[in-house]
């Protein structure tokens, strides 16, 4: 792990980056919600109601999800697009921590 850390440190020292300090689950969710509102899911051709349903589902299950990220939003959106009736079941199986 030491060598990997050294490499990552070297990469970080060469980059400009902005630390958004999204520490809380609430902060992460609000950022995801903002990006979705800005059009992140436009290619899915979801209705506004579908987007609201998706984000409500993510918010309700925020503490069960493996992570709160834009990638997770896309994973769940893919499931919803793939199967409009069983997507929640698929999300529970593939995106949530085991109890």
N, C-alpha and C positions, 0 to 999 in steps of 0.2 A: 504494500500500500504506500510505502514511503516514496518509491520512484514515481508512482502515479501522482501523488500529491505534489511532488517537485515539478512534474510536467504541467500539471494544472496551474500551479503558482506561476510558472514561467509564461504560460498563455495569458493568464490574467494580468500579469505585469505589462504585457504588450498591448492590451486592449483598453479602450475607453468603454466604460459601462456605467449604467445608472442603476443604483440600488433603489428599488421601489419600496422597500421595507413593508412588504405585505405580510405581516406576521400573523395576523389573526385569520381565522376561517372566514369571518365576516368580511374582512378586507379583500381576501382572495375571491370570495363569491361576488362581491360588488364589482370588482374589476372584470371578472368573467361576464357578468351581466351587462356591463358597459360595452364591452367588445362585441357581444352578441347584438346589442342595440345598434351598434355602429355598422352592422352588416356582415359579421363573421359567418353567419349561417345562410346568407342569401342564395348560395348555389344549391342549397337543399330545397328551395322553393316551398318552405314551410309557411303556413298562414301565421298571422300574429298570434292566434290562439294556440297553435302548435308550439311556437317559440315560448309562449308563456307557460304552457303545460310542461315543456322540457325544463325550463329554468325553475319552476315551482318544484318539480320532482327532484332536481339537483339540490335545491335549498332544503327541502324536507329531509333528504338523505345525506346531507353534507358531512355528518359525523360518521357515516357508515362507508363512504367512498374511500378508496385507497389513497386518493389525493384530490385536492381541489385545484384544477388547472384548466387552461384552455384546451389542452389535449384531452382531458376527461370529458369536457363538454362535447368535443368533436366525436369521441368514442360513443357517447350516449346518443348524440344526434344521428350517427351512422346506424345505430340499432333501431332508432325510431323510424328512420327512412327505410330500413330494410324490412321491418315488420311493424306496422302501425298498431297492431293489437297486442303483440307479445313483447314489445321492447322493454317494458319495465321488468318483466321476468328475466329477460336476457341480461339486463343491466345488473340485477341483483346477483346473477350467477357469475358475471365476468368483471364487474367494476367495483364490487364491494368487498370489504374485509370480511373474513370469516369470523363468526361470533365466538 
